[in-house]
Amino acid sequence: MGLAAAGGLLAAPGVSTAGAADLFYERTVMTAADARCGLFEPQIAAALAAGQAQARGAAIRAGAGKDTLARIERRARTKAAAADCRSGDLQLAADRVRDAFAGYSQLARMTYPGEMAEWRADRAAGTAARWRLQQSTRFGWDQMTFGLAGREGANALMAVATFSDGRAPYAARLIVRDADVTLGPYLDARGQQLSHLPLARRLPPPAGQRTYAAEARSPAGSDLLPKGTKTGWAFRFPADAAQVLSQLDPREAIAVEFLFAGSGGDAARRAYVEVGDFAAGRAFLQVANR
């Protein structure tokens, strides 16, 4: 497929699972061509990168495996490496990318639906601290918001939780799949349709897990608390955990455990988060920083 056709497939920044592998290929071609030829201004390049991440997630949901994605990426990079930076074909494709992503790069908010939950991204300007990328969940009688938060240009990986019984956790830990000791995502389907698989069965057993202890704990400010709640606890996790989360399969889950001291020993309450399009949402936030 020619590079001019690549621009045609970029006509809509959104992604459906139909043709997702083709879309991932085309966006990877243009991302690689931009890195080599300097085709786009930073805002458009960042928007294209966010679209590429979203297309990758859609391809995985459509059934593309790790090896398939690697082959697609190699083929795309080979295509871009062979292109003449001054060719009319490449310039036409680049023009189509600019047209497709010019409006997208100006968007302040995006919602990324998942199979069980959604990520909501907000890159609006302002000095007030707010959730930049968030997913909300209830666990038992308690509720949690998890994601990236901070003032403009600052995105700390955080969990803010409110507890119905008013108890205060003394610590929290983030649990993810350890890619160094596992061969891929752990999806305990047991014959069940993947799209309806509970999040608790999308996290590997302890031997395949990696844990990050929260670096900081404090009462949550009102700017990060859910509407209608007055108190809660905020925990900040290491920055490199966000990069690890970005590399997970979108069908996976992670967990946040809140630890409570008690007379009979420590107790934990666990909340699950769908990985989904976290990587695409994180890339979307980067557009505002270019």
N, C-alpha and C positions, 0 to 999 in steps of 0.2 A: 504494500500500500504506500502510495506516495506521500510526501510530507504535506502537500497541499490538502490531501484528503484528511490528514491528521487534524488540521485546523477545523474541518467540517465536523468531526466527531466531538470537538470541544465546544460546540455551539451552546450547550447548556451545562453550567457548572454543577447542577445537581446530578445524582447518580441513582439509577435503578439497577437491580441485579441483572436484568437482561442486558447482555453485551458488556457486562462490567469488566471482563478480562480485556476486551478490545479497548475499552475506554482507559483502563490502567495502562495498557501498552501505549496508546496515543499520548496520554499526558506525560508518561515517562520519556517518550521520544522528545517532546518539546521541552521538558525540564532539562534533559541532558543537552539538547541543542542550545538552550539558553546558557548553560554553564560553559559551553565551549565557544559560543559566538557572541554572547552578551546581547541577546535579543530584546530583553524586557527591562523596564524600569523596576526598581525594587518592589513597589506595591503589586504590580502584576505578577512578578516572579513568585512572591509570597502567596498570592491568591492561587496561582497555578499549583504550587506545592501543596496547599491545603486540599485542592481538588484531586490531586494525585493520591493523597493519603485516603481520602474518602472513597475513591475508585478502588483502591487496593482492598479496603475493608469490604466493599460490596462484592468484589471478586471472590474473597474468601467465603463470604456467606453464600455465594452462588456455587461453591464447591471446589474452587481452585485451591490446590494444596501448595505447600511450601516450595516443592520442586518446580511445580508449574509456574508459580510466580517468579521464581529465580530465572527460569528460562525466558519468560516474557520480558523481564527486566534486561537480561543480557541481549536479547534480540533488539529491544528498543534502543539500548545504548550503542549497539553496533550500527543500527540505522542512523542514529544521530552523528556518530563518528564519521560516517561516510558522506555526510551531507556537505555541500559547499556553502559556507556561511554567506556568500554573496549571491546564491542562486535565487531566481525568481520564485521557485517552488517553496523554498524555506521562508522567504519574505512574505509570501501569500499566507502560508500557514501561521506565521507569527502575527500577521494582521488579524486573522480570524481569532486567534487566542486573545489578543488585546480587546477585540469587540466583545468576546464572550465573557471576559473576566473584569472588564472595566467597571461595570456596575457592581459585581460581586465584591470587588476590592473596597467599595465604599460602604458596604453593609455594616451596620453596627452590631447586629444580633443574628444568630443562627440557632436552629434547633436540629439536632441530629437524632432521629428516632432509632431505637434499637429493638431487639426482640422482646425484652422485658421492661426496659426503661429507656430514658432519653437523656442526652446531654444538652444543656442549654449554654450557649456561648454569648458573652457580652464584652465587646471591645470598645464600648463608647468611651469618649474622653471624659475626664473629670478627676478631681483630686481625692474624692471620697473612696474609701475602701469598699469593695463590693466583690461578689462572686463573679469571676471572669469565665469560668467553665464549671458547671455544677450538675450533679445528679442527686436527687433526693430519694430517700427510702425510709420505710418504717420497718422496725424490727421489734416484734412484740408490741408493747405499749409505748415504746420509745421511737424517736425519729432522728435521722441524721442527714446532713448535707455534706457531700464530699466533692472535692475538685480543686480548682486553682482559684485563689483569691488574693486580693491586694489592691493597692492603688494603681493608677495607670502605669503600665510598664513593669509592674511587680506581680508575679504570679507564684505564690507559695502553695505547695500541695498541702491541703488542710482537710480536716474533718471537724464538723461542728455538730454536736449531739445534744439533745434535750432528753431528760429522763423523767418519766411520769411520777416516779416515787421520790424525786428530789435528791437522789444519791449522787455523790460526786466521784467519778473514777479517778484513781491516782495516776493512771498511765493508759496509753493506747498503743497498739501495734498494727501495722499494715501487713497483710499476708498476700503474697502473689506467687504465681508459678515460677519456679527457678529454672530458667531456660538452660542453665549449665548442666543440669542433671536430668532433664526430661527431653524427650524427642519431639514434643509438640504439645498442643493443647490437650487438656484432660476433660473430656466431655462424656460423663457417665450416663449415656442415653438409656441403656438396658432396653432397647427396642422402642423407646419413646421418641417421638418426633423432636428433633433438635430445637426447633423454634419454640417449643413449649417446655423445654427442660429447665427445672428450677435452678436458680443461681447457685444453690448449695452444692449441686452436682456438677458444677463447672469449675471447681477448684480442686487441684490434686490432693492426695493424702499428704500427711506431714513430711514424708520423705522427699516429696517433690516440691516443697514450698520454700520460699525465701521470706524472711521477716524483717521489717524495718520498724525500729522503735521510734516513737514520736520524739522529736528534739525539744519541743516546748509544749507547755500546757498552761492555759489561762482561762478565766471566765470569758465567754464569748461576748463580743460587742453586739449591740443591737443591729448594726449594719449587716451582720452575717447571720443573724438568727432568722428562722422562718417567721412569717407573719403570724401574729397572734401568740407568740411565745415571748416570755420576758427573760428567761435565764437559760443558760446552757454552757457547755464546755467546748473550748476550741483546742485542737491539737495540730501541730505543724510537723510534717514528715520531711525527711531529707530530700533535697532537690533532685538527686540522681534517681530517686524512686519514680519520679514523673517520666523520666526517659525510659526506664524499664517498662513502665505501664504502657507507654506509647508503642512498644515493640511486641506486645502481646497480641494474640489472636482476638478479633473483636467478639467472638462468640464466648470467650472465657469470662470468668468472674474473679474478682478479688474480694478480700474481706477486711474489715476493720474490727478489731476486738478491743473493747473497753474493759479495763481491769479494775475491780473493786476489792477493797480489803474487808474482811469479815472475821468474826470470831472463830468460824470454822475453817478459815483459810481463804485464799483469793477466789473470786468468782469472776467469770468473763461473760460479757454480752457481745454477740457477734452480729454485725450488719454486712450484707453483701452488696456489691456494686458490679453492674455489668460493664465490661471493658468497652464494648461497642466502638463508637467512633471517637474515642478519647484522642487518638492521634490526630484525626482531622480537625477536631475542635481546638486542640493545642496549636496546630499549624495556622488555623484561622486567626487566633489571637496574635500570631507573629506578624500578620499583615499590618496591624496597627503600629508596630514597632519599627517599620521600615521607612 
